[in-house]
Amino acid sequence: MVRLVLLSHSPKVVEGVRDLAIEMAKDVTIHIAGGSGAGDLGSDYELIKNVLLEAHNPDGVIVLYDLGSTAMTAELVLDEFDDSAKSTFKIMKAPLVEGAIVAAVEINSGAKLADVVETLAEIEIVK
């Protein structure tokens, strides 16, 4: 089953978004990384790296984020992965809250990675 990763500058934001998504789709595996790693606001390279390593899955991983610097950090982390592993991750520009709920419901219904990507592409925003 496709997995979902939620990244935010705020631990509280990402925890709340995860809770909303789980309420809609209880069987989806959702990994989160929020803040500096010390509980402060920010984007922590090692925290994101650990979460992406933990989330890696041959069925695919959807990554949603709050701000551009978080996406850049995730991209830098993924540059360390081999091409096979890296290709299973899709960083999407969908809104964090709405995207997480839509992705979780799609994944919970058995959708494949390409289908989730296509659905999220319909709600992408310019960030």
Order of alpha helices (4+ residues) and beta strands (2+ residues): beta-alpha-beta-alpha-beta-alpha-alpha-beta-alpha-alpha
